[in-house]
Amino acid sequence: MTFDMAIVGAGPVGAALALALGERGFDVALLDAGSMAPGWQAERIDARVSAITPASQRLLERLGVWSGVLDRRLSPYTRMRVWDGEGSGEIAFDAAEIDAPALGHIVENSALRDALLGRLEACDGVTLLAPARVTACTPAAGGRCLELADGRLLHAALVVGADGARSRLRELTGLGCHEYDTGQSAIVTTVHHRHDHQGCARQRFMRSGPLAFLPLAVAGRRQVSSIVWSLDNARAETLSMLDDEAFSRELARDFELPADDIEGIEARHVFPLTQRHAQRYADEGVVLVGDAAHSLHPLAGQGVNLGFHDIAVLTEELERAAQRGAALGDLRVLSRYSRRRRGDNALMLTLMDAFRLGFGTTAPLVQVVRNAGLSITGRSALARRFLMQQAMGDRGELPALMRPFEPV
């Protein structure tokens, strides 16, 4: 089997890249070691969610995917509140300040993936291969050769690794990875609570780690939230073993809620928090995107958005290469993508680690400066506007797929 591109990993980032390239006339194979069967269920809330920025929403709209997410379930949030659990510093954001309909949307990962796969099934330029586990990726004439566990061989001018934070393709191709264990784990679950969240995403920073309540709208009810609770490993393990009633009490206390506000807890999942950044994003005939290139602390909910930014830039560079007759796997082409994305991703990784360390310190001077900084920023309309635009993905020179639509 021979293709222009072979994308390894059919999560939201890999699937979106396959669709973008397939719709632009490239012959694309999308491989996944697991199943590509539909996974979203109307009667069950997926514990794994993403905070989709307006910039990422525009990409999904241009790919014809956003309507499929709307047909399933999504939850806009118009306000955001961030505060220091160890002091008095606080910032509140409101979409109305910048005349935006929303700051973003909370979307279940399974709903997003199913909407993408639904569009891919109708895209003639994309071949779906699953289960297809890659066991080798070797240089070959005109590109790379992938060997699959079942013995099949696949040749492509370019192989893209979109297979997650523990990327097998990154390992097979020797691109290397800087890895940092934060010593924390995240507890992820869905919470049913007594009070209406009013479309507000809330995050409390504590010495033990940040705790985020991400608002969900389920059957018109705004009394459901997805939580991401980052904690030192030992406490995360202790909390994971509590029964629902005891866990709810701990959650309400740490998030400064009334003791009886939590009415129900769904299944809990615990994930170790390890920050990773690939040493190189590309080599001849191979390139990394999304979590395979960079994975960061979930406190800002930016992981999938950084991945979407990656694939929008890579699509742009590959289109330009094709127009001038350059080889798709040429390292000079892939290096342009790497230069455009590495700095932004590295900055976000650094900022997330600085937030984690800054709020985790017990140093009195740092606590005073931290609280003063939050309070001053919270009182400045200009600073709030800048931070909202950054959080909404509207920073730097955006690739074409993510730019605002021209007024009609």
C-alpha positions in Angstrom: 0.0 0.0 0.0 1.3 3.4 -1.0 0.1 6.8 0.2 1.2 10.4 0.2 0.9 10.5 4.0 0.4 8.0 6.7 -0.9 9.4 10.0 -0.4 7.2 13.1 -3.0 7.8 15.7 -6.7 8.5 15.2 -7.4 10.8 18.2 -8.9 14.2 17.6 -5.6 15.7 16.4 -4.6 12.9 14.0 -8.2 12.6 12.7 -8.4 16.3 12.1 -5.1 16.3 10.2 -6.2 13.4 8.0 -9.4 15.2 7.1 -7.6 18.5 6.4 -5.1 16.8 4.1 -7.6 14.4 2.5 -9.9 17.3 1.5 -6.9 19.0 -0.1 -6.3 16.3 -2.6 -3.7 14.2 -0.7 -3.9 10.4 -0.5 -3.9 9.8 3.2 -3.9 6.7 5.4 -5.1 7.1 9.0 -4.0 4.2 11.3 -4.9 3.4 14.9 -3.8 0.6 17.1 -7.3 0.5 18.6 -10.8 0.7 17.2 -12.4 3.4 15.2 -15.9 2.4 16.1 -18.2 5.2 17.5 -17.7 5.7 21.2 -19.9 8.6 22.3 -23.1 7.7 24.2 -26.0 10.2 24.7 -26.9 8.7 28.0 -23.4 8.7 29.4 -21.0 11.7 30.0 -17.5 11.0 28.9 -15.0 11.7 31.7 -12.4 13.0 29.3 -13.3 16.5 28.0 -11.4 19.3 26.2 -11.8 23.0 26.4 -12.1 24.0 22.7 -11.0 27.6 22.0 -12.7 29.8 19.4 -9.6 29.4 17.2 -9.9 25.6 17.3 -13.6 25.9 16.7 -12.9 27.8 13.5 -10.7 25.0 12.3 -13.4 22.4 13.1 -16.0 24.6 11.3 -13.8 24.8 8.2 -13.5 21.0 8.2 -17.2 20.6 8.5 -16.9 18.9 11.9 -18.4 21.4 14.3 -22.0 20.7 13.3 -21.4 17.0 14.2 -20.3 18.0 17.6 -23.4 20.2 18.0 -25.5 17.2 17.1 -24.0 15.4 20.0 -23.3 17.6 23.0 -21.2 20.6 23.8 -21.2 23.2 26.6 -20.3 26.9 26.0 -18.7 28.8 28.8 -19.0 32.6 28.8 -17.2 33.4 32.1 -14.1 32.2 33.9 -13.0 32.7 37.5 -9.4 31.9 38.7 -8.4 32.4 42.3 -5.6 31.7 44.7 -6.7 29.2 47.4 -3.8 30.3 49.7 -4.6 34.0 49.5 -7.0 36.7 48.2 -5.8 37.1 44.6 -8.5 36.6 41.9 -9.2 37.2 38.2 -12.6 37.0 36.6 -13.2 37.0 32.8 -16.4 37.6 30.9 -16.9 37.1 27.2 -19.1 40.2 27.1 -16.0 42.4 27.8 -14.7 41.5 24.3 -18.1 41.2 22.6 -17.6 37.4 22.1 -20.4 34.9 22.3 -18.3 32.5 24.4 -14.8 32.1 25.8 -14.8 28.5 24.6 -16.7 25.2 24.7 -16.3 22.1 26.8 -16.6 19.1 24.5 -16.5 15.4 25.4 -13.5 13.8 23.6 -15.6 10.9 22.4 -18.1 13.4 20.8 -15.3 15.2 19.1 -13.7 12.0 17.8 -17.0 10.6 16.5 -17.8 13.8 14.7 -14.4 13.7 13.0 -14.6 10.0 12.1 -18.1 10.6 10.6 -16.6 13.2 8.3 -13.6 11.0 7.5 -15.9 8.1 6.3 -17.2 10.4 3.6 -13.8 11.7 2.6 -12.5 9.8 -0.5 -8.9 11.0 0.1 -8.6 9.1 3.4 -8.2 5.3 4.0 -9.0 4.2 7.6 -6.9 1.3 8.9 -7.7 -0.1 12.3 -6.6 -2.0 14.2 -3.2 -1.3 12.8 -0.2 -1.4 15.2 3.0 0.0 13.8 6.1 -2.1 14.7 8.7 -0.4 12.5 9.2 2.8 10.6 12.3 2.8 8.3 13.6 5.1 5.6 12.7 4.0 2.1 13.0 5.4 -1.4 10.9 8.5 -1.6 9.7 8.4 2.0 9.2 5.9 4.8 8.1 2.3 5.1 5.8 1.3 8.0 5.6 -2.3 9.1 2.4 -3.4 10.9 2.1 -6.1 13.5 0.0 -8.3 11.1 2.9 -8.2 8.5 1.4 -5.6 6.2 3.8 -3.0 4.7 2.8 0.6 4.0 4.8 3.1 2.1 4.3 6.9 2.4 6.2 10.0 1.4 5.5 11.4 4.9 4.7 9.6 8.2 3.0 11.7 10.9 3.1 10.7 14.5 -0.1 11.7 16.3 -0.1 8.7 18.7 -0.1 10.5 22.0 2.2 11.4 24.8 3.8 8.0 24.9 4.3 8.0 21.1 5.5 4.7 19.8 6.4 6.4 16.5 8.6 8.9 18.3 10.4 6.1 19.9 10.8 4.0 16.6 12.2 7.0 14.7 14.6 8.1 17.4 13.3 11.7 17.7 13.8 11.6 21.4 11.9 13.2 24.3 12.7 15.5 27.3 10.5 14.1 30.1 9.7 15.6 33.4 7.7 13.8 36.1 5.8 16.5 38.0 5.2 14.2 41.0 1.5 14.8 40.6 -1.6 12.9 39.3 -4.9 14.2 38.1 -8.2 12.9 39.3 -10.8 13.3 36.5 -14.5 12.7 36.9 -17.9 14.2 36.4 -19.7 15.9 39.3 -23.4 16.6 39.8 -24.0 19.6 42.0 -26.9 21.5 43.5 -26.2 24.9 42.1 -26.3 26.2 38.5 -22.7 26.8 37.3 -24.0 29.7 35.1 -21.6 28.8 32.3 -18.6 29.7 34.3 -15.3 27.7 34.2 -13.7 27.9 37.7 -10.2 27.1 38.8 -8.8 27.3 42.3 -5.0 27.2 42.7 -3.7 25.5 45.9 -0.4 24.5 47.3 -1.3 20.9 46.5 -2.2 21.7 42.9 -5.0 23.3 40.8 -8.6 22.1 40.9 -10.8 23.0 37.9 -14.6 22.8 37.5 -15.5 22.8 33.8 -19.2 23.5 33.1 -21.3 20.9 31.2 -24.8 21.3 29.8 -26.6 18.0 29.9 -30.2 17.9 28.7 -30.6 21.6 29.5 -29.3 21.1 33.0 -26.4 23.3 34.1 -25.7 21.5 37.3 -23.0 19.1 36.0 -19.3 19.8 35.8 -16.2 17.9 34.7 -13.4 18.2 37.2 -9.7 18.0 36.9 -8.1 17.8 40.3 -4.2 17.9 40.3 -2.6 16.6 43.5 0.6 15.1 44.8 0.7 11.4 44.0 0.2 10.2 47.6 -2.9 12.3 48.2 -4.4 11.4 44.8 -4.0 7.8 45.6 -5.7 8.3 49.0 -8.6 10.2 47.5 -9.1 7.7 44.7 -9.8 5.0 47.4 -12.4 6.9 49.3 -16.1 6.1 48.8 -18.2 8.7 46.9 -19.6 10.4 50.0 -16.1 10.9 51.6 -14.6 12.0 48.2 -17.5 14.6 47.8 -16.7 16.1 51.2 -13.0 16.5 50.4 -13.9 18.0 47.0 -16.4 20.5 48.4 -13.9 21.5 51.1 -11.0 22.1 48.7 -13.2 24.0 46.2 -14.8 26.1 48.9 -18.3 24.7 48.2 -21.2 24.2 50.7 -20.8 20.7 52.2 -24.1 19.6 50.6 -23.5 21.0 47.1 -22.1 17.8 45.6 -25.0 15.5 44.8 -23.3 12.8 42.8 -19.9 11.6 41.6 -19.4 9.4 38.5 -16.5 7.0 37.9 -13.1 8.5 38.9 -10.0 8.1 36.8 -6.4 8.9 37.9 -3.7 9.9 35.5 0.0 10.6 36.3 1.1 14.1 35.2 4.3 13.9 33.2 5.4 16.8 31.0 7.1 15.9 27.7 8.6 17.7 24.8 10.1 16.0 21.8 13.8 16.7 21.3 13.1 17.1 17.6 9.7 17.4 15.8 10.9 16.1 12.5 13.4 14.0 10.5 13.5 13.1 6.9 10.1 11.7 6.0 8.6 11.8 9.6 7.0 14.5 11.8 5.3 14.7 15.1 2.1 16.6 16.1 0.0 17.0 19.2 0.8 15.1 22.4 3.4 13.1 20.5 5.4 16.3 20.2 4.4 18.0 23.5 2.3 17.1 26.5 1.7 19.5 29.3 0.0 19.9 32.6 -3.8 20.0 32.1 -4.4 23.1 34.2 -5.1 25.4 31.2 -6.9 22.9 29.1 -4.7 23.8 26.1 -3.4 20.4 25.1 -5.8 19.6 22.2 -5.7 23.3 21.1 -2.0 23.2 20.7 -2.3 20.0 18.7 -4.9 21.6 16.4 -2.6 24.6 16.0 0.2 22.1 15.0 -1.9 20.5 12.3 -3.2 23.8 10.9 0.4 24.9 10.4 1.6 21.5 9.1 -1.3 21.5 6.5 -0.3 25.0 5.4 3.4 24.0 4.9 2.5 20.8 3.1 0.2 22.6 0.7 2.9 25.1 -0.1 5.4 22.3 -0.6 3.0 20.5 -3.1 2.4 23.8 -5.0 6.1 24.2 -5.6 6.8 20.5 -6.3 8.8 19.9 -3.2 8.9 16.4 -1.7 6.4 16.2 1.2 8.9 14.4 3.5 11.7 16.9 2.7 13.3 17.9 6.1 13.5 21.5 4.9 9.7 21.5 4.5 9.2 19.9 7.9 11.7 22.2 9.6 9.6 25.2 8.7 6.6 23.6 10.5 8.9 22.9 13.5 10.2 26.4 13.6 6.7 27.9 13.5 5.4 25.6 16.3 8.2 24.8 18.7 8.5 28.2 20.3 4.8 28.5 21.0 4.6 25.0 22.5 7.8 25.5 24.5 6.5 28.8 25.9 3.2 27.1 27.0 5.1 24.2 28.6 7.2 26.7 30.5 4.2 28.8 31.6 2.3 25.8 32.9 5.3 24.6 34.9 5.8 28.2 36.3 2.2 28.3 37.4 2.4 24.9 39.1 5.7 25.8 40.9 4.6 29.3 41.7 1.4 28.2 43.4 3.0 25.2 45.0 5.6 27.3 47.0 5.4 28.1 50.7 7.8 31.1 50.3 6.0 34.1 51.9 7.5 36.6 49.4 6.3 34.6 46.4 2.8 34.3 47.9 2.6 38.1 48.4 3.8 38.8 44.9 1.5 36.2 43.5 -1.6 37.6 45.2 -0.7 41.1 44.3 -0.2 40.1 40.7 -3.5 38.4 40.4 -5.3 41.3 42.1 -3.7 44.0 39.9 -4.3 42.0 36.7 -7.9 41.3 37.8 -8.6 45.1 38.1 -7.1 46.0 34.7 -9.6 45.7 31.8 -6.7 45.9 29.3 -4.8 43.0 31.0 -8.0 40.9 31.2 -8.7 41.5 27.5 -5.2 40.4 26.6 -5.3 37.3 28.7 -8.8 36.3 27.3 -7.5 36.6 23.7 -4.5 34.5 24.6 -6.7 31.8 26.2 -9.1 31.9 23.2 -6.2 30.9 20.9 -6.0 34.3 19.1 -2.3 34.8 19.6 0.5 35.4 17.0 0.1 34.9 13.3 -2.6 32.3 13.0 -2.6 29.7 10.2 -5.3 30.0 7.6 -7.5 27.2 9.1 -7.8 29.1 12.4 -8.2 32.7 11.3 -11.4 34.6 12.0 -13.9 34.4 9.2 -14.2 37.4 6.9 -17.3 39.5 7.5 -20.1 38.7 5.0 
